[in-house]
Amino acid sequence: MSKIRSRVAFSSKKRIIWFSGEIRAGTANKVISVLKKLNRTEGPICFYLSGPGGDFDHCYRIGKEIDNSPNPVAGIAHGELRSACFVLTQFFRVCVGVRGSTFGFHRAARETTRAIAKNLFLTQDDLQKEIDRLKFVDALIATIFFRRFQDFDSIFELLRIDKVLSLNEAIKLKLIDGRFDEYNFLADRRFILSRLRKKGKGGS
């Protein structure tokens, strides 16, 4: 399996954050640092997001930073958003999607095999503790989605089957607020990619 490249870039002038890839400790730290920097001045922040997921705990750290932001943070979803990246969309004041975007639920319980894959010795208590932890994470994820879509039974079923939603389906369920103008998205993407080419990681 090829390694997924994660990118974090931003522009203080345009008040844009661009994140694509997996949510891990390093990328979460950088996103939080950028949010703190942009919040030194007043004005809405636009957060472009796509990716296959990542660690829930680091997703939650970013989410709480968005929740506590003194400036409103608007999410703009584009491309594929799965697992933790989809969960993160629920923290934005408003979140819209670019045409063709998809949103995938993913149970934490599907991530239980790391120790088994490494051939580590696990006792029955170890396995039960891990199952309990993952069930707790699933409940937290369901609670986050419940803030917008208040039907626990439906949320748990969507998580159980790893349901992938189209943009229209996500809007219908009120998990995404609407569509984002594709012309503006392409213009901002060109701007961010030019900064990445010039400066490597990050921006100013």
C-alpha positions as CSV (number, residue, x, y, z in Angstrom):
1,M,0.0,0.0,0.0
2,S,1.4,3.4,-1.0
3,K,1.9,6.0,1.7
4,I,-0.7,8.8,1.6
5,R,0.9,12.2,1.3
6,S,-0.7,14.8,3.6
7,R,-0.5,18.5,3.0
8,V,-1.2,21.5,5.2
9,A,-1.0,24.9,3.6
10,F,-2.4,28.3,4.5
11,S,-2.7,32.0,3.5
12,S,-3.0,34.7,6.2
13,K,-4.0,37.2,3.5
14,K,-6.8,35.1,2.1
15,R,-7.6,33.5,5.5
16,I,-7.5,30.0,3.9
17,I,-6.4,26.7,5.4
18,W,-5.9,23.8,3.0
19,F,-5.6,20.2,4.4
20,S,-5.5,17.0,2.4
21,G,-4.5,13.6,3.5
22,E,-4.5,11.6,6.8
23,I,-5.1,13.2,10.1
24,R,-2.2,12.3,12.3
25,A,-0.4,13.9,15.3
26,G,2.0,16.0,13.1
27,T,-0.7,17.3,10.7
28,A,-3.1,18.0,13.6
29,N,-0.4,20.0,15.4
30,K,0.2,22.1,12.3
31,V,-3.5,22.7,11.6
32,I,-4.0,23.8,15.2
33,S,-1.0,26.1,15.0
34,V,-2.3,27.7,11.8
35,L,-5.8,28.2,13.3
36,K,-4.2,29.9,16.3
37,K,-2.2,32.1,14.0
38,L,-5.2,33.1,11.9
39,N,-7.2,33.8,15.1
40,R,-4.8,36.6,16.1
41,T,-6.8,38.8,13.7
42,E,-10.5,39.1,13.1
43,G,-12.3,37.6,10.1
44,P,-13.9,34.3,8.9
45,I,-11.6,31.4,8.1
46,C,-12.1,29.0,5.1
47,F,-10.9,25.5,5.7
48,Y,-10.5,23.3,2.6
49,L,-10.6,19.6,3.6
50,S,-10.2,16.2,1.9
51,G,-8.7,12.9,2.9
52,P,-9.2,9.2,3.8
53,G,-9.4,9.7,7.5
54,G,-6.8,9.2,10.2
55,D,-6.7,9.1,14.0
56,F,-10.0,10.1,15.8
57,D,-8.3,11.6,18.8
58,H,-6.3,14.0,16.6
59,C,-9.4,14.7,14.5
60,Y,-11.2,15.6,17.8
61,R,-8.3,18.0,18.8
62,I,-8.7,19.9,15.6
63,G,-12.5,19.9,16.0
64,K,-12.3,21.4,19.4
65,E,-10.0,24.1,18.2
66,I,-12.6,24.9,15.5
67,D,-15.4,24.9,18.1
68,N,-13.4,27.3,20.3
69,S,-12.3,29.6,17.5
70,P,-13.3,33.2,18.1
71,N,-13.7,33.6,14.3
72,P,-16.2,31.5,12.4
73,V,-14.6,28.6,10.5
74,A,-16.3,27.5,7.3
75,G,-15.5,24.1,5.9
76,I,-15.2,23.4,2.2
77,A,-15.2,19.6,1.4
78,H,-13.8,18.4,-1.9
79,G,-13.0,15.1,-3.3
80,E,-13.1,12.1,-1.0
81,L,-13.7,12.5,2.7
82,R,-13.7,9.3,4.8
83,S,-13.7,8.4,8.4
84,A,-12.1,11.1,10.6
85,C,-12.0,13.6,7.7
86,F,-15.8,13.2,7.4
87,V,-16.2,13.5,11.2
88,L,-14.2,16.8,11.1
89,T,-16.8,18.4,8.8
90,Q,-19.3,18.3,11.7
91,F,-17.3,20.9,13.7
92,F,-17.4,23.7,11.2
93,R,-19.9,26.6,11.7
94,V,-21.0,25.9,8.1
95,C,-19.7,23.1,5.8
96,V,-20.3,23.0,2.0
97,G,-19.1,20.6,-0.6
98,V,-17.7,20.9,-4.1
99,R,-19.5,19.0,-6.8
100,G,-18.5,15.3,-6.9
101,S,-17.4,15.1,-3.3
102,T,-18.2,11.9,-1.3
103,F,-18.5,11.3,2.4
104,G,-17.8,8.0,4.0
105,F,-18.7,6.7,7.4
106,H,-16.2,4.3,9.0
107,R,-16.4,2.4,12.3
108,A,-13.5,2.6,14.7
109,A,-14.1,-1.1,15.2
110,R,-12.7,-1.7,11.7
111,E,-9.2,-0.7,13.0
112,T,-8.8,-3.4,15.6
113,T,-6.3,-5.6,13.9
114,R,-3.0,-3.7,14.3
115,A,-1.7,-5.8,17.2
116,I,-2.9,-9.0,15.6
117,A,-1.2,-8.1,12.3
118,K,2.0,-7.6,14.2
119,N,1.7,-11.0,15.8
120,L,1.6,-9.6,19.3
121,F,0.4,-11.8,22.1
122,L,-3.0,-10.6,23.3
123,T,-4.9,-11.9,26.3
124,Q,-8.7,-12.1,26.5
125,D,-8.6,-9.0,28.8
126,D,-6.5,-7.1,26.2
127,L,-9.0,-7.9,23.5
128,Q,-12.0,-7.0,25.6
129,K,-10.3,-3.7,26.6
130,E,-9.7,-2.8,23.0
131,I,-13.2,-3.7,21.9
132,D,-14.6,-1.6,24.7
133,R,-12.4,1.3,23.7
134,L,-13.5,1.1,20.1
135,K,-17.1,0.9,21.0
136,F,-16.6,4.1,23.1
137,V,-15.0,5.8,20.1
138,D,-17.9,4.7,17.8
139,A,-20.4,6.2,20.4
140,L,-18.4,9.5,20.4
141,I,-18.5,9.6,16.6
142,A,-22.2,8.9,16.5
143,T,-22.7,11.7,19.1
144,I,-20.8,14.2,16.9
145,F,-22.9,13.3,13.8
146,F,-26.0,13.5,16.0
147,R,-25.5,17.3,16.4
148,R,-26.7,17.7,12.9
149,F,-28.6,14.6,12.1
150,Q,-30.7,13.7,15.2
151,D,-31.5,10.0,14.5
152,F,-29.2,7.7,16.5
153,D,-30.5,4.5,14.9
154,S,-29.8,5.8,11.4
155,I,-26.4,7.1,12.4
156,F,-25.4,3.7,13.9
157,E,-26.6,1.9,10.8
158,L,-24.7,4.2,8.5
159,L,-21.6,3.6,10.6
160,R,-22.2,-0.2,10.7
161,I,-22.2,-0.6,6.9
162,D,-19.5,2.0,6.2
163,K,-22.0,4.0,4.1
164,V,-20.6,6.4,1.5
165,L,-22.8,9.3,0.8
166,S,-22.9,11.5,-2.3
167,L,-22.9,15.3,-1.8
168,N,-26.7,15.3,-2.5
169,E,-27.3,12.6,0.1
170,A,-25.1,14.3,2.7
171,I,-27.0,17.6,2.1
172,K,-30.4,15.7,2.4
173,L,-29.3,14.3,5.8
174,K,-28.2,17.9,6.8
175,L,-24.7,16.6,7.5
176,I,-23.4,19.1,4.8
177,D,-25.1,22.5,4.4
178,G,-24.9,23.0,0.7
179,R,-22.8,23.2,-2.5
180,F,-19.7,25.4,-3.0
181,D,-19.1,27.3,-6.2
182,E,-16.6,25.3,-8.3
183,Y,-15.0,28.4,-9.9
184,N,-13.9,29.8,-6.5
185,F,-12.7,26.3,-5.5
186,L,-10.5,26.0,-8.5
187,A,-9.1,29.5,-8.1
188,D,-8.2,28.8,-4.5
189,R,-6.7,25.4,-5.3
190,R,-4.4,27.0,-7.9
191,F,-3.4,29.6,-5.4
192,I,-2.6,27.0,-2.7
193,L,-0.8,24.7,-5.1
194,S,1.4,27.6,-6.3
195,R,2.4,28.3,-2.7
196,L,3.2,24.6,-2.1
197,R,5.4,24.5,-5.2
198,K,7.3,27.7,-4.1
199,K,7.7,27.1,-0.4
200,G,7.2,23.3,0.1
201,K,5.1,22.9,3.2
202,G,3.0,25.6,4.6
203,G,2.6,29.2,3.7
204,S,2.2,32.7,5.2
